[in-house]
Amino acid sequence: VQLQASGGGLVQAGDSLRLSCAASGRTLSSYRMGWFRQAPGKEREFVAIILWSGGSKYYADSVKGRFTISSDNAKNTVSLQMNSLKPEDTAVYYCAARRSIVVSTAPQAYDYWGQGTQVTVSS
């Protein structure tokens, strides 16, 4: 499975960004997909997860109500719509795939990772 993340950038607080993760390599129908992020000096943390089919969504408390994860099976993509961005959202964002539909928010439970895309939110 290959994952390619895109859509990051430099924005101001309150702005929006949409991240996309293009998946290829095999059928992902029994996979769980996720977005994680890692800020400088911090550990990688869970942001949002979803089943490839589009259901079973979970969000970190810090982004609930502001971020929305979605999947488009026809386009083989998973997206993260980020609204009302805050400076504390600044991080490298990674998409990931897990070879199981079982819920897990632990980065180590995910088997495949994209290269990451930088999101910087200025105050």
Backbone torsions as a table, in degrees:
resi	resn	phi	psi	omega
1	VAL	NA	129.7	176.1
2	GLN	-114.6	136.2	-179.2
3	LEU	-124.0	133.8	-178.9
4	GLN	-128.2	111.6	-179.1
5	ALA	-93.7	147.0	177.9
6	SER	-154.0	168.1	173.0
7	GLY	108.9	-4.3	179.8
8	GLY	-69.7	173.2	178.9
9	GLY	171.1	-172.8	178.7
10	LEU	-105.9	122.2	-179.6
11	VAL	-135.4	170.6	176.6
12	GLN	-96.3	158.1	176.9
13	ALA	-55.0	135.4	-178.4
14	GLY	95.1	-15.0	-179.9
15	ASP	-77.8	177.5	179.2
16	SER	-123.7	153.4	172.4
17	LEU	-143.3	152.4	175.1
18	ARG	-124.0	119.1	176.3
19	LEU	-95.2	144.0	176.8
20	SER	-126.0	147.4	177.1
21	CYS	-128.6	112.8	178.2
22	ALA	-91.2	126.5	-177.7
23	ALA	-109.9	143.5	177.3
24	SER	-151.7	164.0	173.4
25	GLY	117.7	-35.1	178.8
26	ARG	-168.4	171.6	177.3
27	THR	-71.0	132.8	-175.5
28	LEU	-109.6	20.9	-172.8
29	SER	-61.5	-26.4	-179.7
30	SER	-107.9	23.8	-178.3
31	TYR	-105.4	155.2	168.2
32	ARG	-109.2	136.4	-178.2
33	MET	-111.7	152.4	-178.8
34	GLY	-149.6	159.2	169.0
35	TRP	-115.1	133.4	177.8
36	PHE	-129.4	165.3	177.5
37	ARG	-144.6	155.8	179.9
38	GLN	-140.4	117.7	177.1
39	ALA	-91.1	157.8	-179.8
40	PRO	-55.9	130.1	178.1
41	GLY	77.1	4.0	-178.9
42	LYS	-120.1	162.4	177.1
43	GLU	-77.8	157.4	176.2
44	ARG	-65.2	136.6	-176.9
45	GLU	-131.1	152.6	178.9
46	PHE	-67.8	138.6	175.1
47	VAL	-116.1	-55.6	-178.3
48	ALA	-160.9	147.8	177.0
49	ILE	-135.4	158.6	-176.8
50	ILE	-158.2	150.9	170.3
51	LEU	-73.5	147.7	179.2
52	TRP	-55.6	-31.5	179.4
53	SER	-71.1	-14.3	176.0
54	GLY	110.0	-6.1	-178.9
55	GLY	-101.4	-174.9	172.6
56	SER	56.0	62.5	-178.1
57	LYS	-94.9	140.7	176.3
58	TYR	-135.9	146.0	-178.2
59	TYR	-131.1	148.4	169.9
60	ALA	-67.1	146.6	-179.5
61	ASP	-56.9	-33.7	-175.8
62	SER	-68.5	-18.4	-177.6
63	VAL	-118.5	-5.4	-177.0
64	LYS	-59.3	132.9	-179.2
65	GLY	88.5	-13.7	179.8
66	ARG	-113.9	-34.7	-177.6
67	PHE	-107.7	148.2	176.6
68	THR	-134.9	125.4	177.4
69	ILE	-99.2	142.7	179.4
70	SER	-149.7	161.1	176.8
71	SER	-129.1	147.3	176.9
72	ASP	-127.5	97.0	-176.1
73	ASN	-63.9	-33.3	-179.1
74	ALA	-63.9	-33.5	-178.9
75	LYS	-100.3	-1.0	-178.1
76	ASN	55.3	44.7	-179.2
77	THR	-131.2	152.1	169.9
78	VAL	-122.6	132.8	-175.2
79	SER	-120.7	157.8	175.2
80	LEU	-131.7	107.5	175.6
81	GLN	-86.8	121.4	-176.1
82	MET	-116.2	115.0	179.1
83	ASN	-112.8	162.7	177.6
84	SER	49.3	49.6	-176.0
85	LEU	-64.3	145.8	-179.0
86	LYS	-120.8	156.7	177.5
87	PRO	-55.6	-32.5	179.3
88	GLU	-71.5	-6.1	173.5
89	ASP	-83.2	-5.8	179.8
90	THR	-61.7	124.3	-177.3
91	ALA	-178.6	170.9	165.9
92	VAL	-88.5	127.6	-178.6
93	TYR	-102.1	132.3	-178.6
94	TYR	-120.2	139.5	167.8
95	CYS	-97.7	152.3	-174.9
96	ALA	-147.5	157.7	179.1
97	ALA	-130.3	139.0	-179.5
98	ARG	-118.3	132.2	-177.4
99	ARG	-79.4	47.4	-180.0
100	SER	-165.2	149.5	176.8
101	ILE	-90.2	-5.2	-179.3
102	VAL	-65.8	137.6	-178.2
103	VAL	-68.5	131.9	170.2
104	SER	-153.0	135.9	176.7
105	THR	-106.2	6.2	-179.0
106	ALA	-85.3	124.8	-179.3
107	PRO	-55.2	-35.2	-177.1
108	GLN	-68.6	-12.0	178.3
109	ALA	-83.2	-7.5	-176.7
110	TYR	-98.2	139.0	-168.3
111	ASP	-96.9	-28.0	-176.8
112	TYR	-129.6	143.4	-176.6
113	TRP	-134.1	143.4	170.2
114	GLY	-82.5	179.6	-172.6
115	GLN	-83.0	-11.9	179.9
116	GLY	93.2	146.6	176.3
117	THR	-136.4	134.4	-173.8
118	GLN	-80.6	130.8	172.2
119	VAL	-119.5	122.8	179.1
120	THR	-124.4	124.3	-178.6
121	VAL	-115.5	117.5	-179.6
122	SER	-93.4	149.7	-178.1
123	SER	-89.3	NA	NA
